[in-house]
Structure formats: structure tokens, C-alpha cells
Amino acid sequence: MVESRNGTGAAARRSEPRFVIVGAGMAGVLSAIKLQDAGFTDFTVYEKADRLGGTWRENTYPGVACDVPSHLYSYSFAPNPDWSHVFSPGDEIWEYFEEVARRYGVEKYIEYGTEVSRMQFVDGSWHLETAGGQEDRADFVIAATGVLHHPAYPEIEGLDRFAGPMFHTARWDHNVPLAGQRVGIIGTGSTAVQVVSATVDTVGELCLFQRTPQWILGMANPPIDDGQRQQYRADPSAMQALRSELSHTFEDNFANAVVDAGSPQLKMLEDLCRANLEDNVADPALREKLRPDYRAACKRLVVSPDFYQAIQRPNARLVTDGIRRVEAHGVRTADGQLHELDVLVLATGFRVDQFMRPIHVVGRDGVDLDDVWAERPSAYLAISIPEFPNLFMLNGPNGPVGNFSLIDVAELQFAYIMQLVDLVCSGQARQVSATSAAAARFETERVEAAKRTVWTTGCRSWYLDDRGVPAAWPWGFDRFREQMARPELGDYELV
């Protein structure tokens, strides 16, 4: 049953609602395009940086690429016939988003260099403040703030004592020459693997500090030849057919596999990863150092065509002793050895629990998001938070961040959100937010379903929250698609 706080019906409102979109990454650009498609023009996109692009603007390290096939990691309405590789490099993805934004007239709505610092729901609308003192008011806020943009720095003694250049991969310093240098990399996730492969033939010596080995899926990344690209330009339906085929393959063989720890598809992935290690690492001692003691895909699966070859180069060293501290001239490990370095790179990931924070968000009746999320972030269907009406998130907490193309996810979420917006525009309500009961039920069901996923089979990963529960969608993509098709209005409070 739909709850109502006052039962008075729709009050007088503006003929066209005003929207604010926070963030001009993939989801923010999508939101601006789709609002225009729906006939809305009264909106602003606030972007803290000086260019759009989100994580693809932030990450410019050597070797940066997407681990989702290019033709799948594209907007469904804006296919790109000119991707250069099966898995595109980061600069191409960034250029793609900028080109799409220009094509659809998005940039005129973006205010760059404008960081939203506070949002408060007062008298039926959202009042926003920016770090520069600017104020705005909106009927709806769409938080497209992303996940991978707050770098996580390791808690290692002496990081501030290193005498040479040191930087996080998301803050790569391109003014630092690597040729002939002794370079240390801390971390072994996807980013570190890409950096190792891209730099090992340039640096003088590469030292990879590994706390936990990763399963590597050895997928080739061939270029897409001119003939194929010409075909896609001449026949867009061929591109759409390829995208559909990739979507089904990705869904069936990976996305749905990781949410069922006993699936035959997951067994196949494990066999492929194991064979990749066995077939490509010759030294048995090194092979055992690189062999994880947990199931494949328990951590996010790393895709690389050549990491094992790179780490076996004569100038590459894998260090598995724990790091005791960082010193002026290198890294001291637990065995007492000082690994002398000229450059230190931190490939240590992101604060994936931030979402809208550090924005100070205050909902209805003074409810503070920092209090609501004091233990951990959560949201009904990763979109709506009780007592925060007309505020919707794209790729919010507990969404399908670990096993689907986030572009597909955001497109489905936005279509769902627009159905909630239509309730207000049609006069059925002035405020829409998930009920506390619906949010609690969703969380209970999600936690129970997470027990069947591969993420709970014995590893520690960035998917897991403080309880060891995967902070991700634990069901198949078919269920996500079904739930995004139409809101269950009984799960929403309409005021």
C-alpha cells in the first residue's frame, strides 16, 4: 500500500521541474541526454573537475583500459564504430564520452570546477550549496557521483619519507620519467597488472609488491581492423547485433556465474584461470607465489593478455614479503631487505564506500545522511534512500558494480527513475522516496542472497563491507532488468 503523509494531493508546482545532476562522468552525461529526450531543459550538471569523464578522466596511468568489451561498454543509443581494440584504452573511452556529450548538446548544461558541498531538503525542494559559495534549488537531484574517484591510500609507515616521486595511479604524474628508473608498484589488482604490462619494457627495474596474488583471465585484446570498423559505420545494425551477442555472452558466462558459486560457468572460468597460470609461468617457485589460495572471481577477476609474461621479464621482481615501512630510498620488507627505488607507485584502489560523500546531505526533517550511513551505505535498489525524497542515485550502494557493464546498469536505472519523476510531474505526488520497510526488506534479502555468491567463498576484496557481506547486487542480471522495468509503488512513500 502506498503511504501518504498528508493526503492533500498535489500542490501547485512549477510547470517544469528543475533538476540538478551531480557529476559529469558516464552516468551524469547519460542523465543529461535522457532528460533532454524526455523534454526537460531546466537542469544543471555540477562537475567538480574541469572536464567531464569521471573515472576515465581521473585514471590516465600507463596501460589503463576497460575490462568490459568496448562495444558493450558504450551507450546503447550511441554505438561507436571506431573502437580500436576489443578492450578499449582509457583515453579512447574518455574521448568517446566527450564526443557523445558534444553530439547531444550536454556541455552547455555543465558547470565545471563546481563542487557541491551541501544538499538539504527544505520545504519540498533541494537546496544546494557549492564549495565556492554558489546556491541553487532543485525539485529533483540525480546523484551521478560514481564509485572510483576517491583514491585509497595504504596505511604504511613512512609513506611521507620517500625521497623520490610517489603517486597514486589515479593521480599519475606524467612529468616523472620512468625510462631506466627503479620503479616500485604496491598492489596487484587490475590497475597494477595493467601498469606492470605497460611499463616493464621501459623502466630499468620493476618491483611489484604483492600482498595477495590474483587470478588472471588471459584474454587477448586484438585490434579491430579497418574492415570491421568500415562495416560498422556502413551498417549500424551489425554493431547492434555484436553488442547484443556480447551482452548475452558476458551475462551468461560471467555476470550470472559469480552470483552462483556452484555454477558450471564459474567452474569454467576457474579452469581457464588455472590453465593460464600453469601454461604461462615457467618457474615453479614464481608460479606458486602467483597462485591464489581462493576461488577465481572471489576478488574481481583480473583480465590481462600478458601480465604473466611481463612479470617474468629479467628486470621484473615479484616481492611477496610484507612491507614493514617505506624509507627515503625504498621499501623495507619484513625480511629486513631494503628494495631501493627511484619512483613509488600506489596501485591501491579507491574508497568505494563514499558515493555522494563528502557532500553533506540532509533529508526530510533534518535527517542527516552521515547518520543514516554511519555503519555502511545502503539504498533501496541502489537508487532511493528513505527520508531523502526526490533524490535518486545512479550506481548507488549495493548495485551491480561487480559483474555487469555499468553503462547498461545506469541506463536501466535512469529509465526506472524517470517513472518515479513522472509521478510528480503528473500530480500523483510531490515527493517520492523508498519506504523504510522496503529498504529494510531489500537489505535482508540482499544479504541472504549474497551467501550464495562466489564473493563469500574465502577472500577479502573491495566488494565486502565491514561485516564481510558483498556490497553488490547478488542476483542475476535478468532479475535486475525485471526490477528496473517498473517501480513497485507499494515500496515508495508518496507525499
Backbone torsions as a table, in degrees:
resi	resn	phi	psi	omega
1	MET	NA	139.0	179.9
2	VAL	-77.6	129.1	177.9
3	GLU	-85.4	148.2	174.7
4	SER	-135.3	136.7	-177.9
5	ARG	-83.7	-30.6	-173.5
6	ASN	-130.8	-20.3	177.4
7	GLY	65.4	14.1	-175.8
8	THR	-89.2	-4.6	-179.5
9	GLY	82.2	-173.9	-176.0
10	ALA	-76.3	131.7	175.8
11	ALA	-88.5	172.4	178.7
12	ALA	-60.6	139.6	-179.0
13	ARG	-145.8	168.1	179.8
14	ARG	-63.5	150.9	-178.2
15	SER	-65.3	-32.5	175.3
16	GLU	-128.2	125.6	-179.7
17	PRO	-69.8	154.4	176.1
18	ARG	-102.3	137.2	178.9
19	PHE	-116.3	147.8	165.7
20	VAL	-122.7	130.1	174.5
21	ILE	-107.1	127.5	179.8
22	VAL	-102.5	109.7	179.1
23	GLY	109.3	134.7	179.8
24	ALA	-119.1	42.9	171.0
25	GLY	-90.0	-156.2	-178.4
26	MET	-53.0	-48.1	-175.5
27	ALA	-73.9	-33.6	178.4
28	GLY	-67.9	-43.1	176.4
29	VAL	-61.7	-44.8	176.8
30	LEU	-55.7	-46.6	-177.4
31	SER	-60.9	-43.1	-179.8
32	ALA	-63.9	-39.3	179.2
33	ILE	-66.4	-45.8	-176.1
34	LYS	-71.4	-31.9	174.4
35	LEU	-63.5	-42.9	177.0
36	GLN	-62.4	-42.1	178.3
37	ASP	-58.1	-34.1	-178.5
38	ALA	-84.3	0.3	177.2
39	GLY	92.8	8.0	179.6
40	PHE	-94.4	132.9	-179.8
41	THR	-127.7	-8.6	-179.2
42	ASP	-91.8	80.7	177.9
43	PHE	-153.4	158.8	177.1
44	THR	-133.3	140.4	173.8
45	VAL	-104.7	117.3	177.0
46	TYR	-95.7	123.4	-178.6
47	GLU	-125.2	124.7	-176.2
48	LYS	-70.0	-25.7	-177.9
49	ALA	-92.8	-177.9	-177.5
50	ASP	-97.4	0.6	175.5
51	ARG	-145.8	158.6	176.9
52	LEU	-80.9	175.8	173.5
53	GLY	125.3	-14.9	175.0
54	GLY	57.6	-130.9	-175.2
55	THR	-62.7	-25.0	-179.6
56	TRP	-81.3	-16.6	169.0
57	ARG	-81.4	-38.9	-175.6
58	GLU	-71.8	-36.9	-173.1
59	ASN	-102.2	105.7	-179.6
60	THR	-125.3	21.0	-177.6
61	TYR	-66.1	157.3	179.0
62	PRO	-58.8	131.1	177.1
63	GLY	88.0	0.3	-177.0
64	VAL	-60.3	130.4	-179.3
65	ALA	-155.9	164.7	178.1
66	CYS	-89.7	144.7	177.6
67	ASP	-98.0	12.1	170.8
68	VAL	-109.8	135.6	-177.7
69	PRO	-52.9	140.8	-173.0
70	SER	-52.6	-46.3	-175.4
71	HIS	-74.0	-9.8	172.9
72	LEU	-95.8	-33.3	177.4
73	TYR	-88.6	63.3	178.8
74	SER	-148.1	153.1	173.6
75	TYR	-62.7	138.7	-179.1
76	SER	-62.5	-29.3	-177.3
77	PHE	-91.4	-3.2	-178.2
78	ALA	-138.4	63.2	178.7
79	PRO	-63.5	151.1	-177.3
80	ASN	-116.8	111.8	-179.1
81	PRO	-76.5	-7.5	-169.0
82	ASP	-109.8	18.4	173.8
83	TRP	-57.0	138.7	-175.4
84	SER	-85.6	-27.7	-175.9
85	HIS	-136.7	163.9	176.6
86	VAL	-59.3	-43.6	172.7
87	PHE	-111.9	113.6	-169.3
88	SER	-77.6	145.4	172.5
89	PRO	-69.7	155.7	-173.6
90	GLY	-59.3	-38.1	-177.6
91	ASP	-66.0	-33.0	176.5
92	GLU	-67.1	-39.2	179.5
93	ILE	-65.1	-43.4	177.5
94	TRP	-59.5	-47.7	178.9
95	GLU	-61.5	-36.5	178.6
96	TYR	-61.2	-48.0	179.9
97	PHE	-63.9	-38.3	178.1
98	GLU	-66.0	-40.1	179.8
99	GLU	-66.3	-43.4	178.5
100	VAL	-62.5	-41.7	178.8
101	ALA	-60.9	-41.4	177.2
102	ARG	-65.6	-43.9	-176.4
103	ARG	-61.4	-36.5	-176.2
104	TYR	-100.2	12.7	174.2
105	GLY	65.1	36.5	-176.3
106	VAL	-81.6	-34.7	-168.6
107	GLU	-61.9	-27.4	-179.9
108	LYS	-67.7	-15.2	178.5
109	TYR	-94.1	-8.5	-173.1
110	ILE	-92.7	132.3	169.6
111	GLU	-106.7	105.9	-178.0
112	TYR	-79.8	160.4	178.9
113	GLY	62.3	27.7	-176.0
114	THR	-126.6	103.2	-177.3
115	GLU	-97.2	121.8	176.2
116	VAL	-71.8	127.4	-178.1
117	SER	-109.3	-23.2	-177.3
118	ARG	-151.2	141.9	173.2
119	MET	-137.4	128.8	179.0
120	GLN	-136.5	134.6	179.6
121	PHE	-88.4	112.7	-176.8
122	VAL	-134.3	129.1	175.4
123	ASP	51.7	41.7	172.2
124	GLY	86.4	5.8	178.2
125	SER	-145.9	165.3	-179.8
126	TRP	-93.0	127.6	176.3
127	HIS	-107.0	122.8	-173.5
128	LEU	-115.0	146.5	173.8
129	GLU	-128.3	145.0	177.4
130	THR	-106.8	164.9	180.0
131	ALA	-61.6	-24.3	179.0
132	GLY	-89.4	4.3	177.0
133	GLY	93.7	2.2	178.7
134	GLN	-74.6	146.7	179.0
135	GLU	-121.6	150.9	178.6
136	ASP	-151.8	164.1	176.9
137	ARG	-134.7	141.5	-178.3
138	ALA	-144.3	148.3	173.0
139	ASP	-78.5	-33.5	179.5
140	PHE	-133.5	143.7	171.9
141	VAL	-121.5	130.2	174.6
142	ILE	-112.1	113.3	-178.2
143	ALA	-89.3	103.0	178.0
144	ALA	-111.0	52.0	-169.6
145	THR	-85.2	-9.5	175.4
146	GLY	75.4	-179.1	-176.4
147	VAL	-121.2	-41.8	-170.1
148	LEU	-100.9	67.3	177.4
149	HIS	-143.7	-1.6	173.0
150	HIS	-106.5	99.7	-176.7
151	PRO	-58.4	140.6	174.5
152	ALA	-99.6	127.1	179.6
153	TYR	-106.2	136.7	-176.3
154	PRO	-72.4	149.9	175.5
155	GLU	-90.2	83.4	-178.8
156	ILE	-121.9	129.6	179.6
157	GLU	-59.3	134.1	171.5
158	GLY	87.1	8.8	-179.5
159	LEU	-55.2	-35.4	-177.4
160	ASP	-78.9	-2.4	-177.7
161	ARG	-96.2	-10.1	-176.6
162	PHE	-63.5	129.9	-172.7
163	ALA	-81.6	-23.5	-177.7
164	GLY	-93.2	-175.4	176.4
165	PRO	-64.1	135.7	176.8
166	MET	-140.6	133.2	-179.2
167	PHE	-157.5	156.1	174.0
168	HIS	-78.4	149.4	-179.7
169	THR	-59.5	-29.8	178.6
170	ALA	-79.8	-2.2	175.8
171	ARG	-129.6	44.6	-172.6
172	TRP	-59.3	130.8	179.3
173	ASP	-95.6	100.2	-176.8
174	HIS	-75.7	-5.5	176.0
175	ASN	-83.0	-8.2	-179.7
176	VAL	-90.3	115.8	178.9
177	PRO	-73.6	139.5	179.4
178	LEU	-105.1	-17.3	-175.3
179	ALA	-58.0	123.1	177.1
180	GLY	75.6	1.3	-176.2
181	GLN	-87.6	156.8	172.6
182	ARG	-89.5	109.2	-172.1
183	VAL	-112.3	129.4	174.1
184	GLY	-107.8	139.8	179.1
185	ILE	-125.1	123.4	177.3
186	ILE	-101.4	119.5	-179.1
187	GLY	123.5	153.1	-179.1
188	THR	-137.1	22.2	176.7
189	GLY	-79.8	-166.4	-176.6
190	SER	-56.5	-42.4	-178.3
191	THR	-62.7	-48.8	-179.9
192	ALA	-59.8	-42.8	179.5
193	VAL	-59.9	-43.1	179.4
194	GLN	-66.0	-40.5	-179.8
195	VAL	-65.9	-42.2	178.8
196	VAL	-57.6	-50.5	-177.9
197	SER	-62.6	-35.7	-174.6
198	ALA	-80.6	-22.2	-172.2
199	THR	-115.2	-13.4	-170.8
200	VAL	-61.3	-29.6	-179.3
201	ASP	-86.9	-1.6	179.0
202	THR	-103.8	-41.4	-174.5
203	VAL	-74.5	162.5	175.5
204	GLY	-75.9	-44.0	178.5
205	GLU	-146.0	136.8	179.3
206	LEU	-119.4	127.8	-179.0
207	CYS	-121.3	112.1	-179.5
208	LEU	-100.3	117.9	180.0
209	PHE	-92.2	112.3	-174.2
210	GLN	-108.1	119.6	170.8
211	ARG	-87.7	-44.1	-179.0
212	THR	-133.4	126.7	176.2
213	PRO	-69.1	158.6	-178.0
214	GLN	-120.4	145.9	168.4
215	TRP	-75.7	132.9	-177.7
216	ILE	-114.6	122.4	174.0
217	LEU	-90.6	115.4	-172.7
218	GLY	-84.6	80.0	-179.9
219	MET	-101.8	130.3	178.2
220	ALA	-68.6	155.0	178.0
221	ASN	-127.7	71.1	-175.8
222	PRO	-73.4	153.9	173.8
223	PRO	-69.1	151.9	173.9
224	ILE	-90.9	117.2	-170.1
225	ASP	-73.5	165.7	-176.1
226	ASP	-59.9	-35.7	-179.4
227	GLY	-63.3	-42.2	178.2
228	GLN	-65.2	-43.2	-178.8
229	ARG	-64.7	-38.4	177.3
230	GLN	-64.1	-39.9	177.4
231	GLN	-61.6	-42.7	-179.4
232	TYR	-66.3	-36.6	177.5
233	ARG	-67.1	-39.5	-177.2
234	ALA	-76.9	-29.5	-174.7
235	ASP	-135.5	84.5	-179.5
236	PRO	-56.6	-25.5	179.7
237	SER	-65.6	-29.1	177.0
238	ALA	-65.2	-36.9	177.1
239	MET	-67.6	-41.4	179.9
240	GLN	-64.7	-38.1	178.0
241	ALA	-64.7	-40.5	177.5
242	LEU	-64.0	-43.0	179.9
243	ARG	-61.4	-41.9	179.2
244	SER	-64.0	-41.9	179.4
245	GLU	-64.5	-44.4	178.1
246	LEU	-62.2	-39.5	-179.3
247	SER	-61.9	-46.4	-180.0
248	HIS	-65.2	-42.3	-179.8
249	THR	-63.5	-47.3	-179.4
250	PHE	-62.8	-41.9	-178.8
251	GLU	-65.2	-50.7	-173.0
252	ASP	-72.5	-39.7	-171.1
253	ASN	-95.9	-11.8	177.9
254	PHE	-133.7	-59.0	-172.5
255	ALA	-56.9	-46.9	-179.8
256	ASN	-80.5	-18.7	-179.6
257	ALA	-71.0	-42.3	-173.5
258	VAL	-71.1	-17.9	178.7
259	VAL	-91.3	3.8	176.0
260	ASP	-135.6	96.5	-173.9
261	ALA	-61.0	-17.3	-179.7
262	GLY	-102.7	10.7	-174.3
263	SER	-72.9	147.3	176.0
264	PRO	-65.0	-29.5	178.2
265	GLN	-64.3	-38.0	178.4
266	LEU	-67.9	-38.4	176.1
267	LYS	-59.9	-39.8	178.5
268	MET	-64.0	-42.7	177.8
269	LEU	-61.5	-41.6	178.7
270	GLU	-63.0	-41.9	178.9
271	ASP	-63.1	-40.5	179.8
272	LEU	-65.4	-42.2	179.1
273	CYS	-65.5	-42.3	-179.6
274	ARG	-64.6	-42.5	179.1
275	ALA	-65.3	-36.2	178.6
276	ASN	-61.2	-43.2	177.9
277	LEU	-67.0	-49.3	-176.3
278	GLU	-63.3	-39.2	-172.8
279	ASP	-81.7	-19.9	-168.9
280	ASN	-118.2	-5.9	177.3
281	VAL	-115.1	110.9	-172.3
282	ALA	-77.0	-43.0	-175.5
283	ASP	-73.5	118.3	-177.0
284	PRO	-62.6	-33.1	178.7
285	ALA	-67.3	-44.8	177.8
286	LEU	-65.2	-39.3	-179.7
287	ARG	-59.2	-41.1	-179.5
288	GLU	-71.5	-32.5	175.3
289	LYS	-65.1	-31.4	-178.3
290	LEU	-88.7	-3.4	-175.9
291	ARG	-89.1	117.4	177.3
292	PRO	-69.4	157.6	177.1
293	ASP	-106.5	20.6	178.1
294	TYR	-130.2	170.8	-175.6
295	ARG	-73.8	148.3	176.2
296	ALA	-61.3	137.8	-179.8
297	ALA	78.9	1.0	171.9
298	CYS	-63.0	-46.1	163.5
299	LYS	-89.7	164.0	177.5
300	ARG	-56.8	127.2	-176.5
301	LEU	-65.8	132.5	179.2
302	VAL	-93.4	130.1	180.0
303	VAL	-107.7	123.8	178.4
304	SER	-157.2	136.5	177.3
305	PRO	-84.5	-13.6	-167.7
306	ASP	-148.0	14.9	-178.2
307	PHE	-62.1	-44.9	-178.2
308	TYR	-62.1	-36.0	176.4
309	GLN	-66.7	-40.2	-177.6
310	ALA	-66.2	-42.5	-176.1
311	ILE	-73.6	-11.1	176.7
312	GLN	-97.4	4.9	175.8
313	ARG	-61.6	150.9	-179.1
314	PRO	-58.2	-28.1	-177.3
315	ASN	-95.5	8.4	-178.9
316	ALA	-106.6	140.7	176.6
317	ARG	-132.0	135.5	174.1
318	LEU	-101.4	121.8	-178.9
319	VAL	-110.6	119.7	-177.4
320	THR	-109.2	-7.2	174.1
321	ASP	-69.1	142.4	-179.0
322	GLY	-62.0	152.5	178.9
323	ILE	-83.1	124.5	177.2
324	ARG	-84.6	-46.3	179.6
325	ARG	-168.2	164.8	172.0
326	VAL	-101.3	135.2	178.6
327	GLU	-118.2	176.3	-175.8
328	ALA	-57.1	-35.4	-172.8
329	HIS	-110.7	9.8	177.7
330	GLY	160.4	-158.4	-176.9
331	VAL	-114.3	126.2	177.1
332	ARG	-97.1	123.2	-179.1
333	THR	-97.2	171.9	-172.9
334	ALA	-62.1	-22.8	178.9
335	ASP	-81.6	3.0	178.2
336	GLY	91.7	-8.2	-176.7
337	GLN	-77.7	138.1	172.5
338	LEU	-97.0	118.6	177.6
339	HIS	-93.3	102.3	-174.2
340	GLU	-72.7	134.0	-173.6
341	LEU	-137.6	152.2	172.0
342	ASP	-99.2	-32.3	-177.8
343	VAL	-135.4	138.1	178.4
344	LEU	-122.3	124.4	-178.0
345	VAL	-112.4	130.9	178.7
346	LEU	-102.1	102.9	177.2
347	ALA	-101.6	62.3	-168.0
348	THR	-111.2	18.9	169.0
349	GLY	79.0	-156.5	-169.5
350	PHE	-134.5	160.5	171.1
351	ARG	-81.2	93.3	-172.2
352	VAL	-84.1	0.7	179.8
353	ASP	-100.3	10.7	-174.2
354	GLN	-83.2	-50.3	-177.8
355	PHE	54.5	-117.1	-177.2
356	MET	-72.0	-23.4	-178.2
357	ARG	-66.6	146.5	18.0
358	PRO	-89.0	15.6	173.5
359	ILE	-58.6	133.8	176.0
360	HIS	-85.9	111.5	-174.2
361	VAL	-112.4	123.7	179.9
362	VAL	-122.1	123.1	-176.2
363	GLY	-92.5	-153.7	-176.9
364	ARG	-64.6	140.0	176.6
365	ASP	57.5	30.8	173.6
366	GLY	79.4	11.4	178.3
367	VAL	-66.3	123.9	-175.2
368	ASP	-96.5	128.2	-178.8
369	LEU	-61.6	-33.6	178.1
370	ASP	-60.9	-32.8	176.8
371	ASP	-75.7	-42.5	-179.8
372	VAL	-62.2	-37.9	-178.7
373	TRP	-100.6	24.4	-176.8
374	ALA	-59.5	-39.3	178.2
375	GLU	-83.6	-48.7	-178.8
376	ARG	-170.0	153.9	179.0
377	PRO	-72.7	145.3	176.1
378	SER	-155.3	158.2	178.0
379	ALA	-161.1	147.0	177.6
380	TYR	-67.4	120.6	-178.2
381	LEU	54.6	24.5	179.7
382	ALA	66.6	16.4	-172.3
383	ILE	-122.8	-47.0	-168.9
384	SER	-126.3	144.1	-179.8
385	ILE	-116.8	129.3	176.7
386	PRO	-54.8	138.7	179.4
387	GLU	73.5	10.9	173.7
388	PHE	-124.3	72.1	-172.1
389	PRO	-68.0	148.6	175.6
390	ASN	58.4	24.0	172.6
391	LEU	-118.1	118.9	-175.3
392	PHE	-126.8	141.2	-179.0
393	MET	-110.1	143.4	168.9
394	LEU	-105.8	130.4	-175.7
395	ASN	55.4	48.4	178.4
396	GLY	-82.6	-167.6	-175.5
397	PRO	-59.7	141.3	173.7
398	ASN	66.3	24.6	177.3
399	GLY	-91.4	-175.9	-177.8
400	PRO	-79.5	60.0	-176.5
401	VAL	-79.9	-22.7	-170.2
402	GLY	-99.3	-8.4	-169.7
403	ASN	-148.1	18.9	177.9
404	PHE	-143.4	166.2	170.4
405	SER	-71.3	120.7	-177.1
406	LEU	-67.2	-19.4	174.9
407	ILE	-69.4	-46.4	176.2
408	ASP	-59.4	-42.0	179.6
409	VAL	-59.4	-49.6	-177.1
410	ALA	-64.5	-37.4	179.0
411	GLU	-63.6	-44.1	178.7
412	LEU	-65.9	-41.8	179.3
413	GLN	-63.4	-41.8	-177.6
414	PHE	-65.7	-39.9	177.4
415	ALA	-61.8	-37.2	176.8
416	TYR	-65.3	-46.3	-179.6
417	ILE	-60.2	-39.3	-178.4
418	MET	-64.9	-26.8	174.8
419	GLN	-68.9	-33.2	175.2
420	LEU	-72.1	-39.4	176.4
421	VAL	-60.7	-39.1	-179.0
422	ASP	-62.5	-28.4	176.6
423	LEU	-61.6	-37.9	179.0
424	VAL	-76.0	-44.7	-177.6
425	CYS	-64.6	-28.7	179.5
426	SER	-87.4	-1.9	177.6
427	GLY	87.4	5.9	179.8
428	GLN	-75.2	-18.5	179.5
429	ALA	-163.7	164.1	171.9
430	ARG	-107.5	-25.8	-177.8
431	GLN	-135.2	137.6	-179.3
432	VAL	-132.5	126.2	173.1
433	SER	-155.8	154.4	179.5
434	ALA	-62.9	146.4	174.5
435	THR	-75.5	155.2	176.6
436	SER	-62.4	-36.8	-179.8
437	ALA	-64.6	-42.2	-179.6
438	ALA	-66.5	-41.3	179.7
439	ALA	-64.7	-40.7	179.3
440	ALA	-67.1	-39.7	179.0
441	ARG	-64.9	-43.8	179.0
442	PHE	-60.5	-43.2	-179.1
443	GLU	-64.8	-41.7	179.3
444	THR	-62.6	-45.4	179.8
445	GLU	-65.1	-39.5	-178.3
446	ARG	-65.4	-44.7	-179.4
447	VAL	-63.3	-40.0	179.7
448	GLU	-66.9	-44.6	-179.5
449	ALA	-65.6	-31.1	-178.0
450	ALA	-62.3	-23.1	-179.1
451	LYS	-64.9	-20.9	-177.8
452	ARG	-92.7	-3.0	-176.9
453	THR	-85.3	163.5	178.7
454	VAL	-71.2	-18.8	-176.9
455	TRP	-68.1	-13.5	-178.4
456	THR	-107.7	20.4	-173.1
457	THR	-97.3	14.5	171.4
458	GLY	123.0	28.8	175.2
459	CYS	-134.0	167.7	174.5
460	ARG	-111.3	124.2	-177.8
461	SER	-140.7	171.5	179.5
462	TRP	-73.3	-6.8	173.4
463	TYR	-71.9	-25.6	-169.7
464	LEU	-87.2	138.3	176.3
465	ASP	-86.5	-168.6	-175.5
466	ASP	-66.3	-17.1	178.3
467	ARG	-92.7	-5.9	-173.1
468	GLY	84.4	14.9	178.3
469	VAL	-95.6	130.8	177.9
470	PRO	-59.1	125.2	179.3
471	ALA	-88.2	57.3	-174.8
472	ALA	-149.6	162.6	177.6
473	TRP	-63.5	119.5	-172.9
474	PRO	-98.8	12.3	-179.1
475	TRP	-116.2	175.5	179.3
476	GLY	-72.2	166.8	-178.0
477	PHE	-70.4	-26.5	178.7
478	ASP	-62.6	-40.7	177.5
479	ARG	-65.4	-40.6	178.3
480	PHE	-61.4	-45.0	-179.8
481	ARG	-61.4	-42.1	179.5
482	GLU	-64.0	-42.8	-177.8
483	GLN	-71.5	-27.3	177.3
484	MET	-80.9	-10.4	-177.0
485	ALA	-67.3	-37.7	-176.1
486	ARG	-157.1	128.6	177.3
487	PRO	-65.4	141.7	169.4
488	GLU	-84.6	101.8	-172.1
489	LEU	-64.4	-21.4	174.8
490	GLY	-65.4	-16.1	179.0
491	ASP	-92.0	4.3	-177.8
492	TYR	-121.3	145.5	173.9
493	GLU	-94.4	117.7	179.9
494	LEU	-107.6	122.1	-177.5
495	VAL	-107.4	NA	NA
